[in-house]
Amino acid sequence: MSEEFKQISTSSGFMKHNGGILFRTISENEYEFKTKINENHLNAAKITHGGFIAALTDAGVGTAAHRATGENMCVTISLELKFISQVKLGQELIGLVKVQKKTKSLVFLTCELRADNKIAATASGVWKIIK
């Protein structure tokens, strides 16, 4: 069932403005997203800004929630991030999302973000299904 990465930042908005996000479905409960780190993603320390990683994660995991619920609109209820290692200019940041549980109104997901095969961050969150 695994598909190729496709650009999902096609309309104007925050993620398109910041370089876009590529996304693919691996299985009905696993998804992947990625982006390349550019100069505008860096903080004063010349590493990727945590706020950008948070926004990217919210967009990628939120898209996974949307796909996992049959294309229903989903909104973030909670998102917890743990930053583990730095991500540098030019690296590709890849998030692997897993659906942990779906109910009629909520989706629970986890995500592991990697750069150069090292864990950069982990995340977990809950999305509300809007019907």
C-alpha positions as CSV (number, residue, x, y, z in Angstrom):
1,M,0.0,0.0,0.0
2,S,3.0,2.3,0.4
3,E,2.9,5.3,-2.0
4,E,5.4,7.9,-3.2
5,F,5.9,11.2,-1.4
6,K,3.7,14.0,-2.7
7,Q,3.7,17.7,-1.9
8,I,0.7,18.5,0.2
9,S,1.4,22.3,0.7
10,T,-0.3,23.3,-2.5
11,S,-2.4,26.3,-1.3
12,S,-1.1,29.4,0.3
13,G,-0.4,29.1,4.0
14,F,2.2,28.7,6.7
15,M,3.7,25.4,5.5
16,K,3.9,26.4,1.8
17,H,5.5,29.7,2.8
18,N,8.1,27.7,4.8
19,G,9.1,25.3,2.1
20,G,6.3,22.8,2.0
21,I,5.8,19.3,3.3
22,L,6.0,16.0,1.4
23,F,3.7,13.3,2.6
24,R,2.9,9.6,1.9
25,T,0.8,6.8,3.2
26,I,2.7,3.6,4.2
27,S,-0.3,1.6,5.5
28,E,-3.7,2.4,7.0
29,N,-2.0,3.1,10.3
30,E,1.4,4.4,9.3
31,Y,2.3,7.6,7.4
32,E,5.5,9.6,6.6
33,F,6.2,13.2,6.0
34,K,9.4,15.1,5.3
35,T,11.0,18.4,4.4
36,K,14.5,19.7,3.8
37,I,15.9,22.2,6.3
38,N,16.7,25.6,4.7
39,E,18.3,28.7,6.1
40,N,14.9,30.3,7.0
41,H,14.3,27.3,9.4
42,L,17.3,28.0,11.6
43,N,17.5,29.9,14.9
44,A,20.3,32.1,16.1
45,A,22.3,29.0,17.1
46,K,22.2,27.9,13.4
47,I,20.1,24.8,14.2
48,T,16.5,24.2,13.2
49,H,14.1,26.3,15.3
50,G,12.0,24.2,17.7
51,G,8.9,26.2,16.6
52,F,9.4,25.1,13.0
53,I,9.8,21.5,14.1
54,A,6.6,21.8,16.1
55,A,4.7,23.4,13.2
56,L,6.0,20.7,10.8
57,T,5.0,18.0,13.2
58,D,1.5,19.4,13.7
59,A,1.0,19.6,9.9
60,G,2.4,16.1,9.3
61,V,0.7,14.3,12.1
62,G,-2.5,16.3,11.4
63,T,-2.5,15.1,7.8
64,A,-2.1,11.5,9.0
65,A,-5.1,12.0,11.2
66,H,-7.0,13.4,8.2
67,R,-6.1,10.4,6.1
68,A,-6.7,7.8,8.8
69,T,-10.2,9.0,9.3
70,G,-11.2,8.8,5.6
71,E,-10.4,12.4,4.8
72,N,-12.4,13.9,7.6
73,M,-11.2,17.3,8.8
74,C,-9.3,17.0,12.1
75,V,-8.1,19.7,14.5
76,T,-5.3,19.4,17.1
77,I,-6.4,19.0,20.7
78,S,-3.0,18.3,22.1
79,L,0.6,17.9,20.8
80,E,3.5,17.0,23.0
81,L,7.1,17.2,21.7
82,K,10.4,16.0,23.0
83,F,13.4,17.5,21.3
84,I,16.3,15.0,21.4
85,S,19.0,16.1,19.0
86,Q,19.7,19.1,16.7
87,V,18.8,19.3,13.1
88,K,21.1,21.2,10.8
89,L,21.0,23.1,7.6
90,G,20.5,20.9,4.5
91,Q,19.4,17.8,6.5
92,E,16.1,16.1,5.6
93,L,13.8,15.8,8.5
94,I,11.5,12.8,8.2
95,G,8.6,12.0,10.5
96,L,7.1,8.5,10.9
97,V,3.5,8.7,12.2
98,K,1.6,5.8,13.8
99,V,-2.1,5.8,14.6
100,Q,-2.4,4.3,18.1
101,K,-6.2,4.4,18.4
102,K,-9.2,5.8,16.6
103,T,-12.6,6.4,18.2
104,K,-15.7,8.0,16.7
105,S,-14.5,11.5,17.6
106,L,-10.7,11.3,18.4
107,V,-7.5,10.0,16.8
108,F,-4.4,9.3,19.0
109,L,-1.1,9.3,17.1
110,T,2.6,9.1,17.8
111,C,5.5,10.4,15.7
112,E,9.3,9.9,15.6
113,L,11.3,12.5,13.7
114,R,14.7,11.6,12.3
115,A,17.5,13.4,10.5
116,D,20.4,11.4,9.1
117,N,18.9,8.3,10.7
118,K,19.2,9.8,14.2
119,I,16.1,10.6,16.4
120,A,15.7,14.4,16.4
121,A,12.3,14.5,18.3
122,T,9.4,12.4,19.3
123,A,5.8,13.5,19.5
124,S,2.3,12.3,20.6
125,G,-1.0,14.0,20.2
126,V,-4.7,13.8,20.0
127,W,-6.8,15.1,17.1
128,K,-10.6,15.8,17.1
129,I,-12.5,14.5,14.1
130,I,-14.8,17.2,12.7
131,K,-17.7,15.8,10.7
